[in-house]
Amino acid sequence: MINVYLPYVSDIMNTLEEGRNKCDEQIVELRREYYEDTPKLPRKLKKKRRKELNGEYSFLMSIRNFDLNSFY
């Protein structure tokens, strides 16, 4: 009986894994942009862009923590 549901569970787990990987990639990209790209900007643009990046980073980390704490 359980063998009937295994392909569906596998698909759900693959979808969750893809989402987790995509979130991790975005976090790495945000860190790279924060430390490598923003120092080259003028002062006011740098401050504005870093504020935006901090908000995005906070959001992605909350998603990641929710995923880790609720599905495992």
Summary of the structure (lengths in Angstrom):
residues: 72
radius of gyration: 17.7
end to end distance: 24.3
largest distance: 63.3
contacts: 160
relative contact order: 0.12
helix: 94%
strand: 0%
